[in-house]
Amino acid sequence: MQRTWQACTLLFILFVVLLLTPLVLRAEGDAVWEETKAGYLRASRQEWNHKVGEWREVAAWRFDDGRLPEEFHVYSGEWRVVDGMLRAVDGELERNRRIGFATCIWPAFRVEFDVMLQPRVGTPADHIGDIGISLNADAETGSFAKGYVFILAQYMNQATVLYRLNVPYARTEWSPIEAGRLHRVMVEVVKPHLRLWVDGRVVLEGWERTGSNNRDGSDFLEMDAERVLTLHTYDTVMSIDNLRILVPITP
């Protein structure tokens, strides 16, 4: 009787091993495949890379004190700090809400922040438009007509565009932004490269090169300390948090 029980136990263990082995092998195979894909993505990013290894924070805003920072300048719309977030709460219908937050004193930098878009009251649930980050905007008006601007969720969340001198420079008819979801956005500027990240992925980028040797970056619009960085949205409630600016650590 005991031998029969032992034999049944061994058969059961063998059955479990045979059952689980393909699952373990598949999981290991999936992990290898995910790492392989990550390697391909790294290779893609390194086709052109400015080789900045480390960055340091030079400015940051957490909005925990409930007050609009004194250095911020509202160009249009109504902006408040609500529940620990900078928020474009209102503005003219079918118009931009724009705010400036720093001057363009750094030749190379990153701007990153958490952002959520929500439709204004009385509009459809997917009525969201524009997360704009302007570089070299006019300090008096906030206009990006003589600078660069990345715009996510443009045309009611149907496109992502990089403008140069108010003309599309790079564009895709796709947007990774979801209404009501908090996203992490980053813009990176290292002459002659401009790059837009959302939630850890590059979604749009451009290189300012002229000529045929890929080394002439003279078309790049140098950052001007007399001009400003701005954020804007279009006819949408936009909430911003953990806004910060970083610059490369020079060797």
PLY file of the C-alpha trace (Angstrom):
ply
format ascii 1.0
element vertex 251
property float x
property float y
property float z
element edge 250
property int vertex1
property int vertex2
end_header
0.00 0.00 0.00
2.85 2.35 0.92
4.66 1.58 -2.35
1.50 2.32 -4.30
1.16 5.68 -2.52
4.82 6.50 -3.22
4.39 5.56 -6.86
1.31 7.79 -7.14
3.22 10.63 -5.50
6.11 10.28 -7.92
3.73 10.16 -10.87
2.01 13.30 -9.60
5.33 15.13 -9.21
6.38 14.03 -12.69
3.07 15.27 -14.05
3.51 18.67 -12.39
7.07 18.96 -13.69
5.98 18.08 -17.22
3.13 20.55 -16.94
5.23 23.44 -15.63
8.38 22.96 -17.71
6.91 24.47 -20.92
5.59 27.41 -18.90
9.00 28.05 -17.34
10.75 27.74 -20.70
8.20 30.06 -22.28
8.66 32.63 -19.48
12.43 32.47 -19.92
12.01 32.81 -23.66
9.72 35.81 -23.19
12.26 37.49 -20.91
15.03 36.93 -23.46
12.83 38.31 -26.22
11.93 41.42 -24.20
15.62 42.09 -23.56
16.36 41.57 -27.25
13.70 44.10 -28.19
15.09 46.56 -25.64
18.50 46.16 -27.26
17.06 46.95 -30.68
15.42 50.08 -29.27
18.72 51.21 -27.74
20.39 50.67 -31.11
17.71 52.77 -32.80
18.24 55.65 -30.37
22.00 55.47 -30.88
21.79 55.99 -34.65
22.26 59.59 -33.63
22.99 60.31 -30.01
24.55 63.37 -28.43
26.26 61.15 -25.82
25.12 63.16 -22.81
25.61 60.73 -19.96
24.33 62.69 -16.98
22.07 65.65 -16.30
21.69 67.93 -13.30
18.61 69.80 -12.13
18.83 73.61 -12.32
15.18 74.55 -11.66
12.12 72.75 -10.30
8.53 73.50 -9.32
6.36 71.14 -7.25
3.38 73.52 -6.67
2.88 72.24 -3.13
2.42 75.71 -1.57
-0.80 76.43 -3.49
0.60 79.59 -5.12
1.51 80.44 -8.70
5.31 80.99 -8.80
6.24 84.67 -9.11
8.48 84.07 -12.11
5.64 82.51 -14.12
3.90 84.78 -16.62
0.34 84.14 -17.81
-0.11 85.10 -21.46
-3.64 83.79 -21.94
-6.30 81.83 -20.11
-6.79 81.43 -16.37
-4.07 79.54 -14.51
-4.16 78.49 -10.85
-2.40 76.08 -8.52
-5.07 73.57 -7.48
-4.52 70.44 -5.35
-0.76 70.72 -5.73
-0.82 71.07 -9.52
-0.49 73.98 -11.93
-3.76 74.05 -13.84
-5.13 75.85 -16.89
-8.65 76.05 -15.50
-10.38 78.29 -18.01
-10.02 80.60 -21.00
-11.70 81.79 -24.16
-13.49 79.05 -26.07
-11.48 77.52 -28.92
-8.38 79.46 -27.84
-5.00 78.71 -26.28
-4.18 79.00 -22.59
-0.45 79.88 -22.35
2.02 80.42 -19.51
5.76 81.19 -19.44
7.96 79.65 -16.77
11.65 80.34 -17.55
14.03 82.10 -19.93
16.08 80.24 -22.53
19.42 80.81 -20.80
20.66 77.23 -21.29
22.06 76.22 -24.72
21.26 72.55 -24.00
18.60 71.31 -21.59
15.69 69.08 -20.78
12.24 70.21 -19.67
10.17 67.48 -18.04
6.85 67.35 -16.20
3.77 65.29 -15.36
0.68 66.34 -17.29
-3.01 65.45 -17.53
-5.56 66.70 -20.04
-9.26 66.75 -19.24
-12.14 68.08 -21.33
-13.73 71.30 -20.21
-17.27 71.12 -18.85
-19.92 70.62 -21.52
-17.65 68.94 -24.09
-17.26 65.26 -25.08
-15.05 63.00 -22.96
-12.34 62.95 -25.63
-12.44 66.71 -26.31
-8.79 67.43 -25.46
-6.19 69.34 -27.40
-2.57 70.46 -27.13
0.25 70.00 -24.71
2.57 72.64 -26.13
6.18 73.23 -25.07
7.64 76.32 -26.78
11.35 77.10 -27.03
12.59 80.62 -27.79
9.11 82.07 -27.47
8.63 85.85 -27.51
8.92 87.19 -23.97
6.23 89.85 -24.50
3.57 87.77 -26.24
4.50 84.12 -25.66
4.37 83.53 -29.43
6.47 80.67 -30.80
6.46 82.06 -34.35
10.22 82.70 -34.22
11.20 79.61 -32.27
10.37 75.94 -31.88
7.34 74.30 -30.35
6.48 70.65 -29.72
2.72 70.06 -29.60
1.26 66.80 -28.34
-2.44 65.97 -28.69
-2.79 68.55 -31.44
-5.95 68.93 -33.51
-8.07 67.40 -30.76
-5.58 64.67 -29.90
-4.97 63.43 -33.44
-1.41 64.56 -34.17
2.04 65.27 -32.72
4.00 68.09 -34.35
7.31 69.94 -34.09
7.09 73.48 -35.51
10.06 75.59 -36.55
9.36 79.26 -37.24
5.64 78.47 -37.18
5.97 75.86 -39.96
5.66 72.08 -39.37
9.15 70.57 -39.25
8.22 67.03 -38.17
4.72 65.61 -37.87
2.82 62.39 -37.28
-0.93 61.74 -37.27
-0.77 59.98 -33.90
-0.90 61.01 -30.26
-0.04 58.89 -27.19
-2.08 61.11 -24.86
-5.18 59.73 -23.11
-7.79 61.97 -21.52
-7.70 61.80 -17.71
-4.38 59.94 -17.58
-1.21 61.35 -16.03
1.69 61.26 -18.51
5.38 62.09 -18.11
6.57 64.40 -20.87
10.11 65.50 -21.64
11.61 67.80 -24.29
15.34 67.51 -24.89
17.45 70.09 -26.75
21.09 69.43 -27.65
22.20 71.22 -30.82
21.28 70.27 -33.50
18.90 67.69 -32.04
15.40 68.19 -30.60
13.58 65.26 -29.06
10.15 64.71 -27.46
9.54 61.88 -24.98
6.26 60.62 -23.50
6.25 58.02 -20.74
9.82 56.98 -21.45
9.50 56.68 -25.26
10.68 59.05 -27.97
7.57 60.01 -29.97
9.02 62.72 -32.25
12.44 64.20 -32.99
14.27 66.33 -35.52
17.82 67.26 -36.51
18.75 70.69 -37.77
21.36 69.80 -40.42
22.20 71.42 -43.71
24.40 70.38 -46.61
25.33 66.82 -47.53
27.85 65.90 -44.81
25.33 65.82 -41.91
27.68 67.99 -39.84
26.47 71.51 -40.57
24.09 72.55 -37.79
23.97 76.22 -38.72
20.21 76.12 -39.29
19.65 75.40 -35.62
17.89 78.24 -33.80
20.22 78.95 -30.90
18.57 79.42 -27.53
18.25 83.13 -26.67
18.36 84.30 -23.05
15.99 87.15 -23.95
13.32 84.67 -25.02
11.26 82.22 -22.94
10.00 78.70 -22.40
6.23 78.35 -22.32
3.54 75.74 -21.83
0.14 75.88 -23.49
-3.03 73.93 -24.09
-6.03 74.50 -26.37
-9.60 74.74 -25.06
-8.74 72.07 -22.50
-8.17 71.73 -18.74
-4.47 70.94 -18.39
-2.81 70.01 -15.08
0.98 70.11 -14.60
3.15 68.81 -11.77
6.81 68.09 -11.02
8.05 70.55 -13.62
11.82 70.77 -13.82
14.73 71.82 -16.04
17.96 69.87 -16.33
21.23 70.62 -18.12
24.09 68.33 -19.20
26.91 67.74 -16.76
30.03 68.74 -18.65
33.11 66.52 -18.27
0 1
1 2
2 3
3 4
4 5
5 6
6 7
7 8
8 9
9 10
10 11
11 12
12 13
13 14
14 15
15 16
16 17
17 18
18 19
19 20
20 21
21 22
22 23
23 24
24 25
25 26
26 27
27 28
28 29
29 30
30 31
31 32
32 33
33 34
34 35
35 36
36 37
37 38
38 39
39 40
40 41
41 42
42 43
43 44
44 45
45 46
46 47
47 48
48 49
49 50
50 51
51 52
52 53
53 54
54 55
55 56
56 57
57 58
58 59
59 60
60 61
61 62
62 63
63 64
64 65
65 66
66 67
67 68
68 69
69 70
70 71
71 72
72 73
73 74
74 75
75 76
76 77
77 78
78 79
79 80
80 81
81 82
82 83
83 84
84 85
85 86
86 87
87 88
88 89
89 90
90 91
91 92
92 93
93 94
94 95
95 96
96 97
97 98
98 99
99 100
100 101
101 102
102 103
103 104
104 105
105 106
106 107
107 108
108 109
109 110
110 111
111 112
112 113
113 114
114 115
115 116
116 117
117 118
118 119
119 120
120 121
121 122
122 123
123 124
124 125
125 126
126 127
127 128
128 129
129 130
130 131
131 132
132 133
133 134
134 135
135 136
136 137
137 138
138 139
139 140
140 141
141 142
142 143
143 144
144 145
145 146
146 147
147 148
148 149
149 150
150 151
151 152
152 153
153 154
154 155
155 156
156 157
157 158
158 159
159 160
160 161
161 162
162 163
163 164
164 165
165 166
166 167
167 168
168 169
169 170
170 171
171 172
172 173
173 174
174 175
175 176
176 177
177 178
178 179
179 180
180 181
181 182
182 183
183 184
184 185
185 186
186 187
187 188
188 189
189 190
190 191
191 192
192 193
193 194
194 195
195 196
196 197
197 198
198 199
199 200
200 201
201 202
202 203
203 204
204 205
205 206
206 207
207 208
208 209
209 210
210 211
211 212
212 213
213 214
214 215
215 216
216 217
217 218
218 219
219 220
220 221
221 222
222 223
223 224
224 225
225 226
226 227
227 228
228 229
229 230
230 231
231 232
232 233
233 234
234 235
235 236
236 237
237 238
238 239
239 240
240 241
241 242
242 243
243 244
244 245
245 246
246 247
247 248
248 249
249 250
